[in-house]
Every structure is written in C-alpha cells, then in structure tokens.
C-alpha cells in the first residue's frame, strides 16, 4: 500500500513537471511572436493554458480515478497537443482582431468554468466531486468547450498543416477524454441525476 501511494505521488509530480515544461515552451514561442507582430491571439492561448497549470497545482485528490493506459494516453495527447501549436508564415484566414476576440470569449468560458469547478479540476478522468452550477447547467464540459473555441481561433490565425493536425488529433482526443470522464462519474448517483438534467456534452444543440 505504501509503495503504491509513493508511485502515485511520483506520477502526480511527474505530471505537474510535464505541464510546467510544455507551458514554458508555449510561452517562449508565443511571446516571441507577440513581440514581433503585436498579435493578441497567441496571448489568449497562453492565458487559457496558464489556467491549466494553476488549477493542476491546486486540484484536490480524486475519490475515483481512471489510471488505465488508455486514459493516460488520451489525457497526455489532448493536454500536450495545444502546447505544441506554433506560429508560422502562413497568412491568417481572418484579421487578428477577430481571432483575438473569439479567443477571449473562449478564455472567459474557461475561466468562469474553472472558477466554478474550483479544486475539483483535474487532468485524468476522475471523480473529484460533482459540480452542477454556472456553465455546468448548460453543458457537461464547459472548460473543454472553451478550449475548442480558443484552439480553433488560433488555427484561424496560424493555418498551417502542422497546427491543423495538432488541433484535429488533440481536440479529437479531448472529446474522447470528456466521454471517459463521464464514464467514471456515472458511478455517482448525483452525477447520473445531473446528466438527466443536462444532456449536452460540449455544444448546446449539437453534441
């Protein structure tokens, strides 16, 4: 038992170091782009991902967590993908003001949702308590909805093939991760009652 707890503690520490390292790489790239061009869209992505770092450090321990290899892989790829996005030479599809505004909307959704979730935020599919307030009365995963908005806005600002591949793979697995979280949480009677009230996963009227 002690050995298992120590392994979990080391795994948790490694996850936090990975989050911090990838975030540092993202900041280096996007701050350089801002200083060169003055474009704000990349800074919106930095702000959004900074919240991941903060809430990862502050999160509470889960009462139930999916520690399977599949869950770990899905979580790592969906988490690391956006931090691998890079600025490029391809012209933006729309003006920076528009993509920055869309990113800001996504960031606000992420911020409000994470504040509502509080220390129940986590990375791996787990039960850290059922939250049924704020944006969670509209969709089951409003944080992920906000991520999708900011990622699409960044892609519109920097539309090269590598960024497209990263967004398709990482955000596709983000959706899988949301469904895996629901599978864990469905063991909780309160969460099942919540799902009866809120049917949409990410986008009202769509999914």
C-alpha positions in Angstrom: 0.0 0.0 0.0 2.8 2.4 0.9 4.7 1.6 -2.3 1.5 2.2 -4.3 0.9 5.6 -2.7 4.5 6.6 -3.3 4.2 5.6 -7.0 1.0 7.6 -7.3 2.8 10.6 -5.7 5.7 10.3 -8.1 3.3 10.1 -11.1 1.4 13.2 -9.9 4.7 15.1 -9.5 5.8 14.0 -13.0 2.5 15.2 -14.5 3.0 18.6 -12.9 6.5 18.9 -14.2 5.3 17.9 -17.7 2.6 20.5 -17.6 5.0 23.2 -16.5 7.6 22.3 -19.1 5.2 22.3 -22.0 3.7 25.5 -20.9 7.2 27.1 -20.8 7.8 26.0 -24.4 4.4 27.5 -25.5 5.2 30.8 -23.8 8.6 31.1 -25.4 7.1 30.7 -28.8 4.1 32.9 -28.5 5.6 35.7 -26.6 8.3 36.0 -29.3 5.5 36.1 -31.9 3.7 38.9 -29.9 6.9 41.0 -29.7 7.5 40.5 -33.4 3.9 41.2 -34.7 1.8 42.6 -31.8 -0.9 40.0 -32.5 -3.0 39.1 -29.5 -4.5 35.8 -30.4 -1.4 33.8 -29.2 -1.5 35.6 -25.8 -5.1 34.5 -25.4 -4.0 30.9 -25.8 -1.2 31.4 -23.3 -3.7 32.8 -20.8 -6.0 29.9 -21.4 -3.3 27.3 -20.9 -1.9 29.1 -17.8 -5.2 28.3 -16.1 -4.4 24.6 -16.7 -1.1 25.0 -14.8 -2.6 26.9 -11.9 -5.5 24.5 -11.4 -3.4 21.4 -11.8 -1.3 22.6 -8.9 -4.3 23.4 -6.7 -6.6 20.5 -7.5 -7.8 18.2 -4.8 -7.3 14.4 -4.7 -9.8 12.3 -6.6 -12.1 9.8 -4.8 -12.1 7.7 -8.0 -9.7 7.9 -11.0 -9.2 6.0 -14.2 -5.5 5.0 -14.2 -5.6 2.9 -17.3 -3.0 3.2 -20.1 -5.7 4.4 -22.5 -6.8 7.1 -20.2 -3.2 8.2 -19.6 -2.5 8.3 -23.3 -5.7 10.2 -24.2 -5.0 12.7 -21.4 -1.4 13.3 -22.3 -2.0 13.8 -26.0 -5.1 16.0 -25.6 -3.2 18.1 -23.0 0.2 18.4 -24.8 -1.3 19.0 -28.3 -2.3 22.7 -27.9 1.1 23.5 -26.3 2.8 22.2 -29.4 1.0 24.8 -31.6 3.4 27.2 -33.3 3.2 30.4 -35.2 4.1 30.2 -38.9 4.4 32.2 -42.1 1.0 31.2 -43.5 -1.3 34.3 -43.8 -4.2 34.4 -41.3 -7.6 33.4 -42.5 -9.3 36.4 -40.8 -8.0 39.5 -39.1 -6.2 39.2 -35.7 -8.8 41.3 -34.0 -11.5 38.8 -34.8 -9.4 35.7 -33.8 -8.3 37.5 -30.6 -12.0 38.3 -29.8 -13.0 34.7 -30.4 -10.1 33.5 -28.2 -11.1 36.0 -25.5 -14.7 34.5 -25.5 -13.3 31.0 -25.2 -10.9 32.2 -22.4 -13.8 33.7 -20.5 -15.7 30.5 -20.7 -12.7 28.5 -19.5 -12.1 31.0 -16.6 -15.7 31.0 -15.4 -15.9 27.3 -15.6 -12.7 26.6 -13.8 -13.6 29.1 -11.0 -16.9 27.3 -10.7 -15.2 23.9 -10.6 -12.5 25.1 -8.2 -10.3 22.4 -6.7 -12.4 19.8 -8.4 -10.4 20.4 -11.6 -8.2 17.6 -12.7 -6.4 16.1 -15.7 -7.1 12.4 -15.7 -10.7 11.1 -15.9 -11.7 11.1 -12.2 -14.4 11.9 -9.6 -13.3 15.0 -7.6 -16.9 16.0 -6.8 -19.9 16.8 -8.9 -20.4 20.4 -9.8 -23.8 21.5 -11.1 -23.6 25.3 -11.1 -22.7 28.1 -13.6 -21.8 27.0 -17.1 -22.3 23.4 -16.0 -26.0 24.0 -16.1 -25.7 24.3 -19.9 -23.2 21.7 -21.0 -21.3 19.0 -19.0 -17.8 20.1 -20.1 -17.8 23.9 -20.5 -14.0 24.0 -19.9 -13.4 21.8 -22.9 -15.9 23.9 -24.9 -13.8 26.9 -24.1 -10.6 25.1 -25.2 -12.1 24.2 -28.5 -13.0 27.8 -29.2 -9.5 29.1 -28.4 -7.8 26.4 -30.4 -10.0 27.0 -33.5 -9.3 30.7 -33.2 -5.5 30.1 -33.0 -5.7 27.8 -36.0 -7.5 30.5 -38.0 -4.7 32.9 -37.1 -1.9 30.4 -37.9 -3.4 28.0 -40.5 -0.6 25.7 -41.4 -0.8 21.9 -41.8 1.1 21.0 -38.6 -1.3 23.2 -36.5 -4.3 21.6 -38.2 -3.0 18.1 -37.5 -2.4 19.0 -33.9 -5.8 20.5 -33.4 -7.6 17.6 -35.1 -5.7 15.0 -33.1 -5.6 16.7 -29.7 -9.1 18.1 -29.7 -10.5 14.8 -31.1 -8.9 13.1 -28.1 -10.2 15.9 -25.8 -13.7 14.8 -26.8 -12.8 11.2 -26.0 -11.4 12.4 -22.7 -14.7 14.1 -21.9 -16.6 10.9 -22.5 -14.2 8.9 -20.5 -14.7 11.3 -17.6 -18.4 10.8 -17.8 -17.9 7.0 -17.7 -16.0 7.4 -14.4 -18.5 9.9 -13.0 -21.6 7.8 -13.9 -20.9 5.6 -10.9 -22.1 8.6 -8.8 -25.9 8.8 -8.3 -25.7 12.6 -8.1 -23.9 12.7 -11.5 -26.5 10.5 -13.2 -29.2 12.8 -12.0 -27.2 15.7 -13.3 -26.9 14.1 -16.7 -30.7 13.7 -16.8 -31.0 17.5 -16.5 -28.0 18.5 -18.8 -27.9 16.4 -21.9 -25.3 18.2 -24.0 -21.6 17.3 -23.7 -19.9 20.3 -25.3 -22.1 22.4 -27.7 -25.8 23.0 -26.9 -27.9 21.7 -29.7 -25.1 19.9 -31.4 -23.3 17.5 -29.1 
